[in-house]
Amino acid sequence: MKKGQIAIEYLMTYGWAILLLVIVIGVISTMFSPSFLVAEQCNIDKNNLPCNAQVYNEGGDLKIAIRIVNGFGYPVKFDQNNIEFTLDDGTVVLGTIQGNAVVEQGEDIIIRGIFAGKEKSPNSLASINVYIKYLSCAHEINPECNDNDDFKYEKTGKIVGRVMQ
């Protein structure tokens, strides 16, 4: 048997296994990178104010949009002067409300925030703390949904999201 033929047979026999091993190692190293293991979350109040969030770059700014569903058994009112987003570097911005501030049971509201000049790398993770103060408009205690400190409640939560371009 010639040396060249032995080399070819060796590559044909073991080459596929080596190639498969390289592919498997590549996939495993991608799956187990630290950013891949961190779960995205939107956690304000899982039962009464479930949410989902989107974090994205636009025009050099980092923007966030969260959709909050009213899971209470009564309407609630959000005040954009009492909605804050805090980025992991300590930057605080006020949220703006899109749509009606009074949210009926089962309906949702979109709240947006803009971190000017804080663009992050695409596919990186952004960690944002959320502070929301809302007014209970329960028919038993505040049927007119009047602005009264006795019926205001606070919630804090955390959003971790992968930055989209």
C-alpha positions in Angstrom: 0.0 0.0 0.0 1.3 3.5 -0.9 1.7 6.3 1.6 -0.7 8.5 -0.3 -3.4 5.9 -0.3 -3.0 5.3 3.5 -3.3 9.1 4.1 -6.5 9.3 2.0 -8.1 6.3 3.8 -7.2 7.8 7.2 -8.8 11.1 6.3 -11.9 9.4 4.8 -12.3 7.2 7.9 -11.5 9.7 10.7 -12.1 13.0 8.8 -15.9 12.9 9.2 -15.6 12.2 12.9 -13.2 15.1 13.4 -15.4 17.4 11.3 -18.4 16.4 13.4 -16.5 17.0 16.6 -15.5 20.5 15.5 -19.2 21.3 14.7 -20.5 20.0 18.0 -17.9 22.0 20.0 -18.8 25.1 18.0 -22.5 24.7 18.8 -21.9 23.9 22.4 -19.7 26.9 22.9 -22.3 29.2 21.3 -25.1 27.7 23.4 -23.3 28.1 26.7 -22.0 31.6 26.3 -23.0 33.7 29.4 -25.3 36.0 27.5 -27.2 33.0 26.0 -27.9 31.5 29.4 -29.5 34.8 30.8 -33.2 34.6 30.2 -35.1 37.6 29.0 -37.7 38.7 31.4 -40.4 41.3 32.0 -41.3 41.1 35.7 -43.5 43.8 37.3 -46.3 41.8 38.8 -46.8 38.4 37.2 -50.4 37.9 38.2 -51.9 41.4 38.1 -49.6 43.3 35.7 -48.1 40.8 33.3 -45.9 42.3 30.7 -43.6 41.8 27.8 -40.9 44.1 26.6 -38.9 45.0 23.6 -35.5 46.8 23.8 -34.0 48.2 20.7 -31.5 50.8 19.2 -32.8 53.7 17.1 -30.9 56.8 16.0 -28.1 56.4 18.6 -30.7 55.9 21.5 -31.6 52.9 23.4 -35.4 52.5 23.5 -37.8 50.3 25.5 -41.4 49.5 24.9 -43.4 47.5 27.3 -46.9 46.2 27.0 -48.7 45.8 30.3 -52.0 43.9 30.7 -54.4 44.8 33.4 -54.9 41.6 35.3 -56.8 43.2 38.2 -60.5 42.7 38.4 -61.1 46.5 38.0 -59.8 49.4 35.9 -56.4 51.0 36.8 -55.1 54.4 35.8 -51.4 55.0 34.9 -49.7 58.4 35.2 -46.7 59.0 33.0 -45.2 61.3 35.7 -45.0 58.2 37.9 -43.4 55.7 35.5 -39.6 55.5 35.6 -37.1 53.3 33.8 -33.6 53.0 35.3 -30.8 51.6 33.1 -28.1 49.4 34.6 -25.7 52.4 34.5 -28.0 54.4 36.7 -29.6 56.6 34.0 -33.3 57.3 34.8 -35.9 58.3 32.2 -39.7 58.9 32.6 -42.0 56.6 30.6 -44.5 57.9 28.2 -47.9 56.4 27.7 -49.3 55.4 24.4 -53.1 55.3 24.4 -55.6 55.8 27.2 -54.2 56.1 30.8 -57.2 54.3 32.2 -56.9 50.6 31.4 -59.9 48.4 31.8 -59.7 44.8 33.1 -58.0 42.6 30.5 -56.9 45.5 28.3 -53.3 46.6 27.8 -51.2 49.7 27.6 -47.9 50.5 25.9 -45.3 52.4 27.8 -42.2 53.7 26.1 -38.9 55.0 27.4 -35.9 56.6 25.5 -32.3 56.5 26.9 -30.8 59.3 24.7 -27.3 58.5 23.5 -27.2 55.1 25.3 -27.2 52.8 22.3 -26.0 49.3 23.1 -24.4 46.6 21.0 -27.0 44.6 19.1 -27.8 41.2 20.7 -26.3 42.4 24.0 -28.5 42.2 27.1 -30.0 45.4 28.7 -31.1 45.3 32.3 -33.7 48.0 33.2 -35.5 48.5 36.5 -39.1 49.7 36.3 -41.0 51.8 38.8 -44.7 52.3 38.3 -47.3 54.0 40.4 -50.9 53.4 39.4 -54.4 54.4 40.7 -57.0 51.9 41.6 -60.3 52.6 39.9 -62.2 49.7 41.6 -65.9 50.4 41.6 -66.2 49.7 45.3 -63.7 52.3 46.4 -63.0 54.8 43.6 -65.7 54.4 40.9 -65.0 57.9 39.4 -61.2 57.1 39.2 -60.4 60.3 41.1 -56.8 61.1 41.7 -56.5 60.3 45.4 -53.3 59.2 47.2 -55.3 56.7 49.3 -55.9 54.6 46.1 -52.4 54.8 44.6 -50.2 51.8 44.6 -46.6 51.2 43.6 -44.9 48.4 41.8 -41.3 47.8 40.9 -39.9 45.3 38.5 -37.1 44.4 36.2 -36.7 44.0 32.5 -33.9 42.1 30.9 -34.0 42.1 27.2 -31.7 41.4 24.2 -31.1 44.6 22.3 -32.5 44.5 18.7 -31.2 46.8 16.0 
